Amino acid sequence: MKNSITLLSLFFSIVVFSQNSTKNQGVEMDSIENQASPFRINLDSIGLVKSSEMLDEEAYWALIDNSIKETTNQEDQEIFLVAAIEKLTPQEMIGFRLRTDKLLFDSYNPELWCAAYIVSGGCTDGGFEYFRCWLISQGKEVFYKVKSKPDTLIDQVVEDKESYEFEGFWYVAMNAFKNTTGQDLYAYIDYDTFVTNDENYPLLNFNWNPDEPETMGKICPVLFEKLWK
């Protein structure tokens, strides 16, 4: 009888040990899986609401300048910017997008469109949007110089360069926000307050016409003389 009890005790000890080992392995696996999971910000926990606040302009341009210094091509610049924006708070990520929208809004004018048309050999609505994204991606000094005097775009012209557009720049903040929160950035923009966006672009009165090339020459004489064929 005593031997039977001893054997039973040994049996139960083995079972319990086996169960505990399996349980501990499960905890360890869970820990490993959690470490491998991508980091996500819980927006509910920080109480983020819709915003119309732009990122500080100097902070914005500092990010752009760093992306220019650290990369040598457009694809790498886009990757750099997404990674840099991911380090911001959700509020600041939204602010980056809003600052971009404001710069795009402020540069929506026929003279700059004329410069884009000449340098690209044509320029649609979408092309003009992506041209201005490219212009912003060149940094504060270039952006404001060309915005003020579009003909100075000639200083940025590179021989054999085929495109002066940067579509991916338009999405960097949205992609960073999605990567870190799993949410759509647009859902957190207060469009009732923030109205300087593409939905509210003014109607442009064009003072040039590609069917009358000389009119483009009057707007951007240097660009026209050197690039229009």
Order of alpha helices (4+ residues) and beta strands (2+ residues): alpha-alpha-alpha-alpha-alpha-alpha-alpha-alpha-alpha-alpha-alpha
